[in-house]
Amino acid sequence: MSGIVLPCIVLPCITDHLVLRTIDGAADLLIEEVRAMASIHSIRQASVDTVECTIDGPLDDLAACGLYATVAVRDLDQSLRTGALSNLPHPVRFRVGTADPAQRREVINATEQRFGWVNRPGDWDVNLVPFADGWIAEIGPLSWTRRFGLLERLPWSTNLIVAEVLIRLAKIRPGQRVVDPFCGTGTILQAVRRQHPTTHLLGLDHDPHALRIAANNALSIATSSPLTTAGNALTIAADDALRVAADGALTIAGDALTIAGKALTIAGGDALRIAGNALAAGDALKITGGDAPGGSKIPLARGTAEALPLGSGSVDRVIANLPFGKQVGSHRANRTLYPAVLGEIDRVLSVDGRAVLLTEDKRLLHSAIERQRALKVVRQRVLRYNGATPTAYVLSRTRLARTTPAR
Ligand SMILES: C[S@@+](CC[C@H](N)C(=O)[O-])C[C@H]1O[C@@H](n2cnc3c(N)ncnc32)[C@H](O)[C@@H]1O
């Protein structure tokens, strides 16, 4: 698997039984990915949006997988001995995720008495939540945002797991040119960059406010090393112990990094962004690339998807969360938008290019594709999350369009 946030940091080895929470429509993809991980065993889909498994070994591969939102443990005693809970700073700070105040108080009291943990609803490492047959403990440092960074969002920003699903459906190959013509706050582009750091990206949107957020988000990819959250959490003992291979892979937000020797080598430009006085180590840091500090950029441009500023046949993958016509746009506007966008995708896509388009305005997209004739649906996947049920359509060229030169 490519796109691991910090490929060289070795996370702890643990033995535990884990519950991974994803979205309805992504569990099979998650299972496929965890099956390939040497430390994961006994994998089973427990419900439409949960996968259970055991781990016996390092956490690195699991922590690098973007297809789940949270990891929880079922057996707290065992986890405290050998599992994910054993690596948290003590006393463990916890919250209780239930709306019922009486039940919450009861669980807080019982947990404080039994484990000696402290209730810190605003600054927690464990979230106790009801599950099928009792309570499970979500591990804060393994949540999606603690592993990959907190992105600024708008109400219509693409769900983080959905973005991961879309880029898997796109089957991106190294070095390909990937465009999101409705990029908004850049969620899909961020996911592509994490998974496929060698791709050439471009994001377009007609909303300058969304583009400003996308630009900020592109500068902030997190680097939190799960389960090492205490002071001096990351200590690099050997020279060159930490190499940052991908643009923007390392963001240090607190006093998290102490460098004693020539421990940090940054190979590419834009690899390191320091927010605050996080780094103080004399001349311990040498930057050999071009304009290394300042964050990693993704090319973004203001424009309309109906007139892409791109040459014919110049793009390998188009991936987009289209306006569904609810929060963004309208069904009426989509009647002209969708055919126009499909026309542009047909124009800019390479002969063996692929487009992945997400919408809830399904009939409209289907009929626009049928009328347009140059593109066909080769796969589709229904996703369910937060009351939405969009379908992701994978499009490739029809045979006729493959043999007709690009206009
Ligand atoms: C569903 S949102 C995409 C969300 C985005 N993937 C994100 O994570 O923020 C649709 C986006 O399309 C943009 N948009 C709507 N009509 C457009 C058009 N004709 N051309 C370009 N962008 C458009 C909106 O501004 C909005 O940001």
The ligand as an SDF file (V2000), in Angstrom:
LIG
                    3D

 27 29  0  0  0  0  0  0  0  0999 V2000
  -20.2380   18.5900   -3.0920 C   0  0  0  0  0  0  0  0  0  0  0  0
  -19.1790   19.9540   -3.1450 S   0  0  0  0  0  0  0  0  0  0  0  0
  -17.6040   19.2210   -3.3070 C   0  0  0  0  0  0  0  0  0  0  0  0
  -16.9880   19.0190   -1.9850 C   0  0  0  0  0  0  0  0  0  0  0  0
  -15.5080   18.8520   -2.0130 C   0  0  0  0  0  0  0  0  0  0  0  0
  -15.1070   17.5690   -2.5730 N   0  0  0  0  0  0  0  0  0  0  0  0
  -14.9700   19.0370   -0.6040 C   0  0  0  0  0  0  0  0  0  0  0  0
  -14.5160   18.1010    0.0180 O   0  0  0  0  0  0  0  0  0  0  0  0
  -15.1290   20.1620   -0.0920 O   0  0  0  0  0  0  0  0  0  0  0  0
  -19.4280   20.6060   -4.7510 C   0  0  0  0  0  0  0  0  0  0  0  0
  -18.5000   21.7760   -5.0540 C   0  0  0  0  0  0  0  0  0  0  0  0
  -18.7440   22.1450   -6.4040 O   0  0  0  0  0  0  0  0  0  0  0  0
  -18.5960   23.5400   -6.5100 C   0  0  0  0  0  0  0  0  0  0  0  0
  -19.3180   23.8940   -7.7420 N   0  0  0  0  0  0  0  0  0  0  0  0
  -20.6520   23.8980   -7.9610 C   0  0  0  0  0  0  0  0  0  0  0  0
  -20.9160   24.1910   -9.2430 N   0  0  0  0  0  0  0  0  0  0  0  0
  -19.7100   24.3650   -9.8510 C   0  0  0  0  0  0  0  0  0  0  0  0
  -19.3230   24.6410  -11.1860 C   0  0  0  0  0  0  0  0  0  0  0  0
  -20.2290   24.8120  -12.1360 N   0  0  0  0  0  0  0  0  0  0  0  0
  -18.0030   24.7130  -11.4740 N   0  0  0  0  0  0  0  0  0  0  0  0
  -17.0700   24.5500  -10.5040 C   0  0  0  0  0  0  0  0  0  0  0  0
  -17.3920   24.2880   -9.2150 N   0  0  0  0  0  0  0  0  0  0  0  0
  -18.6950   24.1890   -8.8940 C   0  0  0  0  0  0  0  0  0  0  0  0
  -19.1450   24.1020   -5.2310 C   0  0  0  0  0  0  0  0  0  0  0  0
  -18.5860   25.3580   -4.9470 O   0  0  0  0  0  0  0  0  0  0  0  0
  -18.7070   23.0230   -4.2270 C   0  0  0  0  0  0  0  0  0  0  0  0
  -17.4950   23.3660   -3.6150 O   0  0  0  0  0  0  0  0  0  0  0  0
  1  2  1  0
  2  3  1  0
  2 10  1  0
  3  4  1  0
  4  5  1  0
  5  6  1  0
  5  7  1  0
  7  8  2  0
  7  9  1  0
 10 11  1  0
 11 12  1  0
 11 26  1  0
 12 13  1  0
 13 14  1  0
 13 24  1  0
 14 15  1  0
 14 23  1  0
 15 16  2  0
 16 17  1  0
 17 18  1  0
 17 23  2  0
 18 19  1  0
 18 20  2  0
 20 21  1  0
 21 22  2  0
 22 23  1  0
 24 25  1  0
 24 26  1  0
 26 27  1  0
M  CHG  2   2   1   9  -1
M  END
$$$$
